[in-house]
Amino acid sequence: MENIKRIHHISAIVGDAQENLDFYRDVLGLQLIKQTVNFDDPGVYHLYFSRQDEDKRMVMTFFNWPNQHRGRVGSGQVGRIAFRIPKGSMDAWEKHLNDKGIETKISGLFDDATLEFKDVHGLALALVEGEEVEDNAILGFHGTELLSSDPQGTRSTLIDDMGLNVVSENPSKIHLETTGEEKHQIIMAAQPLPKGLFGVGTVHHVAWSIPTEEEHLDWQKHMEDNGYFVTEVKDRHYFKAIYFKEKGDIVFEMATDGPGFAVDEPFESMGEHLQIPPQYEDRREELTQNLKPLEL
Ligand code: ZN
């Protein structure tokens, strides 16, 4: 069993699906790669976004709950999500976001210049520069902030049980990274915030990539042996998933890389049609009628 190499996906709770699509497609330039329903609550959309090109390893997913109350960002949650942009593109991104009427702020949250802003539903995002490439498109996740209720506990989960590495530590901040080539950056304040409340504008969980189903079962056992309450393996159609709360109350998922998002529609037209998972096939008509079609 190898150390955790990268983030598989991050899932956040937001509002209206069309507004969500308009923001991530038109403002951030991502591609809608899957429109499906929430597997645990099939009356609402679950939208998946990735890069425009063939590389679909970065996956950002949204539970679209237009009638849900606003959440409260706080401990026991994943915090600000950072995307990696090409070296030298931050000024252009800042101008682009400001031109769209989006307020931005430059901070040092990720220990490099961090362009902070919020999406259309108040979800905290950031852009951080990475390697040099030709255009300005988002390269993938840069990493994420974790709002732990027990930062030393979360540190122990990530390092001792999942094999992440320390980048730097000081009395106010813990900075870790995954061991894969993407080197996803994990930032944690050393002091916990008041407890968060899930709702629109908050992140529900972060999922870590596990290459194979065999290793997935090994990880389930490994985390159980280390005292975590781990769920059964759930079939998410595009990947297999297990969930547990880490020591600082944040929901962690471990997800297999396969079978992938082209399992129910051709790669070339991914995201163009609503996909109803097999377990809800008999309710297709009812579910489809209740969801307002997206303007693609
Ligand atoms: Zn997930």
py3Dmol code that shows the C-alpha trace and the ligand (Angstrom):
import py3Dmol

protein = """\
ATOM      1  CA  MET A   1       0.000   0.000   0.000  1.00  0.00           C
ATOM      2  CA  GLU A   2       1.496   3.287  -1.081  1.00  0.00           C
ATOM      3  CA  ASN A   3       1.126   6.725   0.471  1.00  0.00           C
ATOM      4  CA  ILE A   4      -1.728   8.931  -0.667  1.00  0.00           C
ATOM      5  CA  LYS A   5      -0.576  10.515  -3.920  1.00  0.00           C
ATOM      6  CA  ARG A   6      -3.242  13.062  -4.820  1.00  0.00           C
ATOM      7  CA  ILE A   7      -6.716  14.442  -4.332  1.00  0.00           C
ATOM      8  CA  HIS A   8      -9.309  12.486  -6.346  1.00  0.00           C
ATOM      9  CA  HIS A   9     -12.140  15.007  -6.083  1.00  0.00           C
ATOM     10  CA  ILE A  10     -13.620  17.630  -3.795  1.00  0.00           C
ATOM     11  CA  SER A  11     -17.382  17.948  -3.315  1.00  0.00           C
ATOM     12  CA  ALA A  12     -19.109  21.131  -2.207  1.00  0.00           C
ATOM     13  CA  ILE A  13     -22.676  22.201  -1.485  1.00  0.00           C
ATOM     14  CA  VAL A  14     -23.926  25.052  -3.675  1.00  0.00           C
ATOM     15  CA  GLY A  15     -27.180  26.469  -5.015  1.00  0.00           C
ATOM     16  CA  ASP A  16     -28.849  26.531  -8.421  1.00  0.00           C
ATOM     17  CA  ALA A  17     -27.304  24.135 -10.953  1.00  0.00           C
ATOM     18  CA  GLN A  18     -27.464  26.559 -13.905  1.00  0.00           C
ATOM     19  CA  GLU A  19     -25.695  29.308 -11.919  1.00  0.00           C
ATOM     20  CA  ASN A  20     -23.142  26.720 -10.833  1.00  0.00           C
ATOM     21  CA  LEU A  21     -22.536  25.638 -14.442  1.00  0.00           C
ATOM     22  CA  ASP A  22     -22.324  29.229 -15.701  1.00  0.00           C
ATOM     23  CA  PHE A  23     -19.663  30.077 -13.109  1.00  0.00           C
ATOM     24  CA  TYR A  24     -17.353  27.061 -13.449  1.00  0.00           C
ATOM     25  CA  ARG A  25     -17.659  26.900 -17.253  1.00  0.00           C
ATOM     26  CA  ASP A  26     -17.745  30.571 -18.206  1.00  0.00           C
ATOM     27  CA  VAL A  27     -15.679  32.163 -15.440  1.00  0.00           C
ATOM     28  CA  LEU A  28     -13.179  29.414 -14.557  1.00  0.00           C
ATOM     29  CA  GLY A  29     -13.112  27.723 -17.976  1.00  0.00           C
ATOM     30  CA  LEU A  30     -13.759  24.195 -16.741  1.00  0.00           C
ATOM     31  CA  GLN A  31     -15.751  21.533 -18.576  1.00  0.00           C
ATOM     32  CA  LEU A  32     -18.958  19.999 -17.229  1.00  0.00           C
ATOM     33  CA  ILE A  33     -18.016  16.305 -17.471  1.00  0.00           C
ATOM     34  CA  LYS A  34     -21.023  14.762 -15.780  1.00  0.00           C
ATOM     35  CA  GLN A  35     -24.569  15.747 -15.002  1.00  0.00           C
ATOM     36  CA  THR A  36     -26.173  13.209 -12.760  1.00  0.00           C
ATOM     37  CA  VAL A  37     -28.270  13.123  -9.585  1.00  0.00           C
ATOM     38  CA  ASN A  38     -27.143  12.883  -5.993  1.00  0.00           C
ATOM     39  CA  PHE A  39     -26.872   9.114  -5.373  1.00  0.00           C
ATOM     40  CA  ASP A  40     -28.248   9.527  -1.833  1.00  0.00           C
ATOM     41  CA  ASP A  41     -30.869  12.159  -2.725  1.00  0.00           C
ATOM     42  CA  PRO A  42     -31.777  11.751  -6.410  1.00  0.00           C
ATOM     43  CA  GLY A  43     -34.121  14.757  -6.544  1.00  0.00           C
ATOM     44  CA  VAL A  44     -31.217  17.192  -7.007  1.00  0.00           C
ATOM     45  CA  TYR A  45     -28.406  17.562  -9.507  1.00  0.00           C
ATOM     46  CA  HIS A  46     -24.843  16.437  -8.894  1.00  0.00           C
ATOM     47  CA  LEU A  47     -22.539  18.178 -11.368  1.00  0.00           C
ATOM     48  CA  TYR A  48     -18.901  17.238 -12.047  1.00  0.00           C
ATOM     49  CA  PHE A  49     -16.316  19.544 -13.595  1.00  0.00           C
ATOM     50  CA  SER A  50     -12.796  18.949 -14.874  1.00  0.00           C
ATOM     51  CA  ARG A  51     -10.315  20.364 -17.358  1.00  0.00           C
ATOM     52  CA  GLN A  52     -11.246  20.949 -21.001  1.00  0.00           C
ATOM     53  CA  ASP A  53      -8.513  18.657 -22.361  1.00  0.00           C
ATOM     54  CA  GLU A  54      -8.064  14.888 -22.036  1.00  0.00           C
ATOM     55  CA  ASP A  55      -6.643  15.070 -18.534  1.00  0.00           C
ATOM     56  CA  LYS A  56      -9.649  14.434 -16.299  1.00  0.00           C
ATOM     57  CA  ARG A  57      -7.770  13.755 -13.057  1.00  0.00           C
ATOM     58  CA  MET A  58      -8.952  16.983 -11.429  1.00  0.00           C
ATOM     59  CA  VAL A  59     -12.616  16.601 -10.520  1.00  0.00           C
ATOM     60  CA  MET A  60     -14.664  19.173  -8.658  1.00  0.00           C
ATOM     61  CA  THR A  61     -18.215  18.094  -7.857  1.00  0.00           C
ATOM     62  CA  PHE A  62     -21.235  19.996  -6.599  1.00  0.00           C
ATOM     63  CA  PHE A  63     -24.388  19.030  -4.781  1.00  0.00           C
ATOM     64  CA  ASN A  64     -26.897  21.559  -6.101  1.00  0.00           C
ATOM     65  CA  TRP A  65     -29.298  22.280  -3.280  1.00  0.00           C
ATOM     66  CA  PRO A  66     -31.097  25.466  -4.318  1.00  0.00           C
ATOM     67  CA  ASN A  67     -33.503  25.361  -1.349  1.00  0.00           C
ATOM     68  CA  GLN A  68     -30.919  24.570   1.288  1.00  0.00           C
ATOM     69  CA  HIS A  69     -29.960  27.105   3.985  1.00  0.00           C
ATOM     70  CA  ARG A  70     -26.569  28.755   3.827  1.00  0.00           C
ATOM     71  CA  GLY A  71     -23.835  26.870   5.591  1.00  0.00           C
ATOM     72  CA  ARG A  72     -21.420  28.226   8.148  1.00  0.00           C
ATOM     73  CA  VAL A  73     -17.760  27.744   7.328  1.00  0.00           C
ATOM     74  CA  GLY A  74     -16.009  26.326  10.372  1.00  0.00           C
ATOM     75  CA  SER A  75     -14.151  23.438  11.903  1.00  0.00           C
ATOM     76  CA  GLY A  76     -14.925  19.908  10.793  1.00  0.00           C
ATOM     77  CA  GLN A  77     -14.952  21.024   7.162  1.00  0.00           C
ATOM     78  CA  VAL A  78     -12.718  21.346   4.159  1.00  0.00           C
ATOM     79  CA  GLY A  79     -11.990  25.061   3.729  1.00  0.00           C
ATOM     80  CA  ARG A  80     -10.818  27.140   0.789  1.00  0.00           C
ATOM     81  CA  ILE A  81     -10.144  25.105  -2.371  1.00  0.00           C
ATOM     82  CA  ALA A  82      -7.152  26.143  -4.482  1.00  0.00           C
ATOM     83  CA  PHE A  83      -6.730  25.502  -8.206  1.00  0.00           C
ATOM     84  CA  ARG A  84      -3.309  25.605  -9.821  1.00  0.00           C
ATOM     85  CA  ILE A  85      -2.784  28.049 -12.678  1.00  0.00           C
ATOM     86  CA  PRO A  86       0.218  28.430 -14.989  1.00  0.00           C
ATOM     87  CA  LYS A  87       3.229  30.388 -13.824  1.00  0.00           C
ATOM     88  CA  GLY A  88       2.877  34.058 -14.699  1.00  0.00           C
ATOM     89  CA  SER A  89      -0.896  33.957 -15.205  1.00  0.00           C
ATOM     90  CA  MET A  90      -2.077  35.382 -11.881  1.00  0.00           C
ATOM     91  CA  ASP A  91      -2.335  38.988 -13.074  1.00  0.00           C
ATOM     92  CA  ALA A  92      -4.432  37.910 -16.043  1.00  0.00           C
ATOM     93  CA  TRP A  93      -6.685  35.832 -13.785  1.00  0.00           C
ATOM     94  CA  GLU A  94      -7.073  38.684 -11.321  1.00  0.00           C
ATOM     95  CA  LYS A  95      -8.114  41.029 -14.135  1.00  0.00           C
ATOM     96  CA  HIS A  96     -10.450  38.402 -15.623  1.00  0.00           C
ATOM     97  CA  LEU A  97     -12.225  37.834 -12.292  1.00  0.00           C
ATOM     98  CA  ASN A  98     -12.454  41.572 -11.542  1.00  0.00           C
ATOM     99  CA  ASP A  99     -13.859  42.196 -15.036  1.00  0.00           C
ATOM    100  CA  LYS A 100     -16.600  39.678 -14.201  1.00  0.00           C
ATOM    101  CA  GLY A 101     -17.397  41.669 -11.058  1.00  0.00           C
ATOM    102  CA  ILE A 102     -15.732  39.174  -8.697  1.00  0.00           C
ATOM    103  CA  GLU A 103     -13.811  40.604  -5.762  1.00  0.00           C
ATOM    104  CA  THR A 104     -10.316  39.220  -5.277  1.00  0.00           C
ATOM    105  CA  LYS A 105      -7.636  39.454  -2.619  1.00  0.00           C
ATOM    106  CA  ILE A 106      -3.995  38.340  -2.709  1.00  0.00           C
ATOM    107  CA  SER A 107      -2.897  36.491   0.427  1.00  0.00           C
ATOM    108  CA  GLY A 108      -0.151  34.100   1.451  1.00  0.00           C
ATOM    109  CA  LEU A 109      -2.528  31.345   2.530  1.00  0.00           C
ATOM    110  CA  PHE A 110      -0.770  28.628   0.519  1.00  0.00           C
ATOM    111  CA  ASP A 111       2.691  30.070   1.316  1.00  0.00           C
ATOM    112  CA  ASP A 112       2.865  31.361  -2.265  1.00  0.00           C
ATOM    113  CA  ALA A 113       0.871  34.264  -3.683  1.00  0.00           C
ATOM    114  CA  THR A 114      -2.739  33.111  -3.333  1.00  0.00           C
ATOM    115  CA  LEU A 115      -5.526  34.838  -5.285  1.00  0.00           C
ATOM    116  CA  GLU A 116      -8.603  34.443  -3.080  1.00  0.00           C
ATOM    117  CA  PHE A 117     -12.199  34.850  -4.290  1.00  0.00           C
ATOM    118  CA  LYS A 118     -15.625  33.280  -3.952  1.00  0.00           C
ATOM    119  CA  ASP A 119     -17.832  31.489  -6.445  1.00  0.00           C
ATOM    120  CA  VAL A 120     -21.391  32.558  -7.281  1.00  0.00           C
ATOM    121  CA  HIS A 121     -22.736  30.744  -4.183  1.00  0.00           C
ATOM    122  CA  GLY A 122     -20.152  32.033  -1.733  1.00  0.00           C
ATOM    123  CA  LEU A 123     -17.802  29.021  -1.829  1.00  0.00           C
ATOM    124  CA  ALA A 124     -14.232  30.034  -0.947  1.00  0.00           C
ATOM    125  CA  LEU A 125     -11.774  29.433  -3.814  1.00  0.00           C
ATOM    126  CA  ALA A 126      -8.211  30.410  -4.655  1.00  0.00           C
ATOM    127  CA  LEU A 127      -5.721  30.316  -7.512  1.00  0.00           C
ATOM    128  CA  VAL A 128      -2.011  29.624  -7.002  1.00  0.00           C
ATOM    129  CA  GLU A 129       0.646  29.554  -9.719  1.00  0.00           C
ATOM    130  CA  GLY A 130       2.435  26.324 -10.633  1.00  0.00           C
ATOM    131  CA  GLU A 131       4.475  25.288 -13.642  1.00  0.00           C
ATOM    132  CA  GLU A 132       4.859  27.236 -16.858  1.00  0.00           C
ATOM    133  CA  VAL A 133       2.619  26.231 -19.764  1.00  0.00           C
ATOM    134  CA  GLU A 134       1.336  27.974 -22.864  1.00  0.00           C
ATOM    135  CA  ASP A 135      -2.172  29.130 -22.044  1.00  0.00           C
ATOM    136  CA  ASN A 136      -3.761  30.356 -18.802  1.00  0.00           C
ATOM    137  CA  ALA A 137      -6.203  27.506 -18.173  1.00  0.00           C
ATOM    138  CA  ILE A 138      -6.540  25.872 -14.745  1.00  0.00           C
ATOM    139  CA  LEU A 139      -4.077  22.960 -14.468  1.00  0.00           C
ATOM    140  CA  GLY A 140      -5.792  21.048 -11.666  1.00  0.00           C
ATOM    141  CA  PHE A 141      -6.093  21.261  -7.919  1.00  0.00           C
ATOM    142  CA  HIS A 142      -3.303  23.077  -6.135  1.00  0.00           C
ATOM    143  CA  GLY A 143      -4.647  21.793  -2.848  1.00  0.00           C
ATOM    144  CA  THR A 144      -7.023  22.710  -0.104  1.00  0.00           C
ATOM    145  CA  GLU A 145      -7.281  24.228   3.299  1.00  0.00           C
ATOM    146  CA  LEU A 146      -8.582  21.953   6.066  1.00  0.00           C
ATOM    147  CA  LEU A 147     -10.560  23.478   8.946  1.00  0.00           C
ATOM    148  CA  SER A 148      -9.801  20.891  11.565  1.00  0.00           C
ATOM    149  CA  SER A 149     -11.420  20.807  14.993  1.00  0.00           C
ATOM    150  CA  ASP A 150      -8.177  19.151  16.192  1.00  0.00           C
ATOM    151  CA  PRO A 151      -5.265  20.253  13.976  1.00  0.00           C
ATOM    152  CA  GLN A 152      -2.722  17.980  15.670  1.00  0.00           C
ATOM    153  CA  GLY A 153      -5.134  15.075  15.258  1.00  0.00           C
ATOM    154  CA  THR A 154      -5.637  15.852  11.561  1.00  0.00           C
ATOM    155  CA  ARG A 155      -1.878  16.217  11.179  1.00  0.00           C
ATOM    156  CA  SER A 156      -1.518  12.727  12.644  1.00  0.00           C
ATOM    157  CA  THR A 157      -4.212  11.279  10.322  1.00  0.00           C
ATOM    158  CA  LEU A 158      -2.527  12.765   7.263  1.00  0.00           C
ATOM    159  CA  ILE A 159       1.078  11.975   8.151  1.00  0.00           C
ATOM    160  CA  ASP A 160       0.971   8.812  10.281  1.00  0.00           C
ATOM    161  CA  ASP A 161      -1.996   7.074   8.682  1.00  0.00           C
ATOM    162  CA  MET A 162      -1.989   8.393   5.093  1.00  0.00           C
ATOM    163  CA  GLY A 163       1.666   9.165   4.454  1.00  0.00           C
ATOM    164  CA  LEU A 164       1.617  12.853   3.513  1.00  0.00           C
ATOM    165  CA  ASN A 165       4.810  14.895   3.952  1.00  0.00           C
ATOM    166  CA  VAL A 166       5.469  18.051   5.959  1.00  0.00           C
ATOM    167  CA  VAL A 167       6.350  21.143   3.919  1.00  0.00           C
ATOM    168  CA  SER A 168       6.581  23.532   6.868  1.00  0.00           C
ATOM    169  CA  GLU A 169       5.184  24.012  10.333  1.00  0.00           C
ATOM    170  CA  ASN A 170       5.055  26.970  12.658  1.00  0.00           C
ATOM    171  CA  PRO A 171       2.934  27.874  15.701  1.00  0.00           C
ATOM    172  CA  SER A 172       0.117  29.217  13.534  1.00  0.00           C
ATOM    173  CA  LYS A 173       0.119  26.992  10.449  1.00  0.00           C
ATOM    174  CA  ILE A 174       0.717  23.407   9.309  1.00  0.00           C
ATOM    175  CA  HIS A 175       1.567  22.906   5.626  1.00  0.00           C
ATOM    176  CA  LEU A 176       1.640  19.358   4.203  1.00  0.00           C
ATOM    177  CA  GLU A 177       1.684  17.850   0.723  1.00  0.00           C
ATOM    178  CA  THR A 178       0.731  14.606  -0.995  1.00  0.00           C
ATOM    179  CA  THR A 179       3.493  12.366  -2.350  1.00  0.00           C
ATOM    180  CA  GLY A 180       2.352  12.131  -5.996  1.00  0.00           C
ATOM    181  CA  GLU A 181       3.700  14.200  -8.865  1.00  0.00           C
ATOM    182  CA  GLU A 182       0.858  16.724  -8.435  1.00  0.00           C
ATOM    183  CA  LYS A 183       2.061  17.498  -4.886  1.00  0.00           C
ATOM    184  CA  HIS A 184      -1.285  18.710  -3.630  1.00  0.00           C
ATOM    185  CA  GLN A 185      -0.827  21.256  -0.862  1.00  0.00           C
ATOM    186  CA  ILE A 186      -2.745  20.926   2.398  1.00  0.00           C
ATOM    187  CA  ILE A 187      -2.940  23.962   4.681  1.00  0.00           C
ATOM    188  CA  MET A 188      -4.229  23.950   8.236  1.00  0.00           C
ATOM    189  CA  ALA A 189      -4.437  26.689  10.830  1.00  0.00           C
ATOM    190  CA  ALA A 190      -2.994  25.452  14.117  1.00  0.00           C
ATOM    191  CA  GLN A 191      -5.965  26.879  16.052  1.00  0.00           C
ATOM    192  CA  PRO A 192      -9.460  25.522  15.341  1.00  0.00           C
ATOM    193  CA  LEU A 193     -12.357  27.757  14.283  1.00  0.00           C
ATOM    194  CA  PRO A 194     -15.827  27.444  15.849  1.00  0.00           C
ATOM    195  CA  LYS A 195     -17.708  24.431  14.524  1.00  0.00           C
ATOM    196  CA  GLY A 196     -19.020  24.658  10.961  1.00  0.00           C
ATOM    197  CA  LEU A 197     -22.477  23.874   9.690  1.00  0.00           C
ATOM    198  CA  PHE A 198     -23.042  22.225   6.297  1.00  0.00           C
ATOM    199  CA  GLY A 199     -25.109  24.191   3.805  1.00  0.00           C
ATOM    200  CA  VAL A 200     -24.762  26.246   0.640  1.00  0.00           C
ATOM    201  CA  GLY A 201     -21.246  27.663   0.286  1.00  0.00           C
ATOM    202  CA  THR A 202     -19.471  24.953   2.281  1.00  0.00           C
ATOM    203  CA  VAL A 203     -17.380  21.974   1.210  1.00  0.00           C
ATOM    204  CA  HIS A 204     -18.780  18.562   2.068  1.00  0.00           C
ATOM    205  CA  HIS A 205     -15.693  16.376   1.713  1.00  0.00           C
ATOM    206  CA  VAL A 206     -12.360  15.784   0.073  1.00  0.00           C
ATOM    207  CA  ALA A 207     -11.697  12.438  -1.636  1.00  0.00           C
ATOM    208  CA  TRP A 208      -8.220  10.934  -1.920  1.00  0.00           C
ATOM    209  CA  SER A 209      -7.210   8.882  -4.927  1.00  0.00           C
ATOM    210  CA  ILE A 210      -6.644   5.134  -4.564  1.00  0.00           C
ATOM    211  CA  PRO A 211      -5.344   3.534  -7.795  1.00  0.00           C
ATOM    212  CA  THR A 212      -7.034   0.094  -7.630  1.00  0.00           C
ATOM    213  CA  GLU A 213      -9.942  -1.713  -5.963  1.00  0.00           C
ATOM    214  CA  GLU A 214      -7.513  -4.091  -4.210  1.00  0.00           C
ATOM    215  CA  GLU A 215      -5.665  -1.180  -2.628  1.00  0.00           C
ATOM    216  CA  HIS A 216      -9.017   0.396  -1.770  1.00  0.00           C
ATOM    217  CA  LEU A 217      -9.884  -2.642   0.388  1.00  0.00           C
ATOM    218  CA  ASP A 218      -6.418  -2.494   1.953  1.00  0.00           C
ATOM    219  CA  TRP A 219      -6.996   1.159   2.842  1.00  0.00           C
ATOM    220  CA  GLN A 220     -10.409   0.357   4.332  1.00  0.00           C
ATOM    221  CA  LYS A 221      -8.782  -2.220   6.611  1.00  0.00           C
ATOM    222  CA  HIS A 222      -5.789   0.005   7.361  1.00  0.00           C
ATOM    223  CA  MET A 223      -7.960   2.910   8.493  1.00  0.00           C
ATOM    224  CA  GLU A 224     -10.234   0.598  10.529  1.00  0.00           C
ATOM    225  CA  ASP A 225      -7.167  -0.933  12.189  1.00  0.00           C
ATOM    226  CA  ASN A 226      -6.070   2.586  13.099  1.00  0.00           C
ATOM    227  CA  GLY A 227      -9.334   3.269  14.914  1.00  0.00           C
ATOM    228  CA  TYR A 228     -11.443   5.084  12.311  1.00  0.00           C
ATOM    229  CA  PHE A 229     -15.078   4.190  11.715  1.00  0.00           C
ATOM    230  CA  VAL A 230     -15.000   3.471   7.989  1.00  0.00           C
ATOM    231  CA  THR A 231     -18.126   2.910   5.876  1.00  0.00           C
ATOM    232  CA  GLU A 232     -18.721  -0.092   3.650  1.00  0.00           C
ATOM    233  CA  VAL A 233     -17.531   0.216   0.056  1.00  0.00           C
ATOM    234  CA  LYS A 234     -20.117   2.263  -1.850  1.00  0.00           C
ATOM    235  CA  ASP A 235     -20.479   1.970  -5.618  1.00  0.00           C
ATOM    236  CA  ARG A 236     -20.530   5.499  -7.023  1.00  0.00           C
ATOM    237  CA  HIS A 237     -20.743   4.158 -10.584  1.00  0.00           C
ATOM    238  CA  TYR A 238     -17.657   6.144 -11.703  1.00  0.00           C
ATOM    239  CA  PHE A 239     -15.555   4.976  -8.742  1.00  0.00           C
ATOM    240  CA  LYS A 240     -15.805   2.989  -5.514  1.00  0.00           C
ATOM    241  CA  ALA A 241     -15.866   5.006  -2.306  1.00  0.00           C
ATOM    242  CA  ILE A 242     -15.348   4.634   1.421  1.00  0.00           C
ATOM    243  CA  TYR A 243     -15.871   7.436   3.929  1.00  0.00           C
ATOM    244  CA  PHE A 244     -14.665   8.183   7.446  1.00  0.00           C
ATOM    245  CA  LYS A 245     -14.163  11.186   9.704  1.00  0.00           C
ATOM    246  CA  GLU A 246     -10.538  11.981  10.339  1.00  0.00           C
ATOM    247  CA  LYS A 247      -9.349  12.970  13.824  1.00  0.00           C
ATOM    248  CA  GLY A 248     -10.380  16.611  13.330  1.00  0.00           C
ATOM    249  CA  ASP A 249     -13.984  15.753  12.275  1.00  0.00           C
ATOM    250  CA  ILE A 250     -13.532  16.415   8.543  1.00  0.00           C
ATOM    251  CA  VAL A 251     -15.236  13.938   6.175  1.00  0.00           C
ATOM    252  CA  PHE A 252     -12.587  12.131   4.146  1.00  0.00           C
ATOM    253  CA  GLU A 253     -13.417   9.845   1.250  1.00  0.00           C
ATOM    254  CA  MET A 254     -11.106   7.395  -0.467  1.00  0.00           C
ATOM    255  CA  ALA A 255     -12.094   6.830  -4.095  1.00  0.00           C
ATOM    256  CA  THR A 256     -10.760   4.436  -6.728  1.00  0.00           C
ATOM    257  CA  ASP A 257      -9.408   5.905  -9.964  1.00  0.00           C
ATOM    258  CA  GLY A 258     -11.556   3.531 -12.033  1.00  0.00           C
ATOM    259  CA  PRO A 259     -13.736   2.780 -13.820  1.00  0.00           C
ATOM    260  CA  GLY A 260     -13.930   6.510 -14.561  1.00  0.00           C
ATOM    261  CA  PHE A 261     -16.347   9.018 -16.023  1.00  0.00           C
ATOM    262  CA  ALA A 262     -16.636   7.508 -19.497  1.00  0.00           C
ATOM    263  CA  VAL A 263     -18.389   4.429 -18.093  1.00  0.00           C
ATOM    264  CA  ASP A 264     -21.912   5.573 -19.062  1.00  0.00           C
ATOM    265  CA  GLU A 265     -21.354   7.954 -21.997  1.00  0.00           C
ATOM    266  CA  PRO A 266     -18.697   8.507 -24.678  1.00  0.00           C
ATOM    267  CA  PHE A 267     -15.633  10.483 -23.602  1.00  0.00           C
ATOM    268  CA  GLU A 268     -16.189  12.954 -26.475  1.00  0.00           C
ATOM    269  CA  SER A 269     -19.688  13.954 -25.330  1.00  0.00           C
ATOM    270  CA  MET A 270     -19.213  13.597 -21.589  1.00  0.00           C
ATOM    271  CA  GLY A 271     -21.471  15.908 -19.600  1.00  0.00           C
ATOM    272  CA  GLU A 272     -23.907  16.627 -22.397  1.00  0.00           C
ATOM    273  CA  HIS A 273     -26.751  14.420 -21.160  1.00  0.00           C
ATOM    274  CA  LEU A 274     -28.273  13.711 -17.766  1.00  0.00           C
ATOM    275  CA  GLN A 275     -27.075  10.331 -16.493  1.00  0.00           C
ATOM    276  CA  ILE A 276     -29.422   8.442 -14.168  1.00  0.00           C
ATOM    277  CA  PRO A 277     -27.544   5.796 -12.137  1.00  0.00           C
ATOM    278  CA  PRO A 278     -28.718   2.176 -12.579  1.00  0.00           C
ATOM    279  CA  GLN A 279     -30.371   2.020  -9.127  1.00  0.00           C
ATOM    280  CA  TYR A 280     -32.764   4.834 -10.105  1.00  0.00           C
ATOM    281  CA  GLU A 281     -33.406   3.691 -13.690  1.00  0.00           C
ATOM    282  CA  ASP A 282     -37.055   2.846 -12.860  1.00  0.00           C
ATOM    283  CA  ARG A 283     -37.582   6.446 -11.686  1.00  0.00           C
ATOM    284  CA  ARG A 284     -35.944   8.029 -14.739  1.00  0.00           C
ATOM    285  CA  GLU A 285     -39.062   9.817 -15.972  1.00  0.00           C
ATOM    286  CA  GLU A 286     -39.998  11.274 -12.577  1.00  0.00           C
ATOM    287  CA  LEU A 287     -36.426  12.379 -11.786  1.00  0.00           C
ATOM    288  CA  THR A 288     -35.871  13.902 -15.216  1.00  0.00           C
ATOM    289  CA  GLN A 289     -39.144  15.842 -15.007  1.00  0.00           C
ATOM    290  CA  ASN A 290     -38.238  17.357 -11.644  1.00  0.00           C
ATOM    291  CA  LEU A 291     -34.865  18.664 -12.770  1.00  0.00           C
ATOM    292  CA  LYS A 292     -34.834  21.802 -14.858  1.00  0.00           C
ATOM    293  CA  PRO A 293     -32.755  21.025 -17.968  1.00  0.00           C
ATOM    294  CA  LEU A 294     -29.410  22.796 -18.042  1.00  0.00           C
ATOM    295  CA  GLU A 295     -28.572  25.270 -20.771  1.00  0.00           C
ATOM    296  CA  LEU A 296     -25.307  23.873 -22.008  1.00  0.00           C
TER     297      LEU A 296
END
"""
ligand_1 = """\
1
ZN
Zn -17.061 12.246 -3.002
"""
view = py3Dmol.view(width=600, height=400)
view.addModel(protein, "pdb")
view.setStyle({"model": 0}, {"cartoon": {"style": "trace"}})
view.addModel(ligand_1, "xyz")
view.setStyle({"model": 1}, {"stick": {}})
view.zoomTo()
view.show()
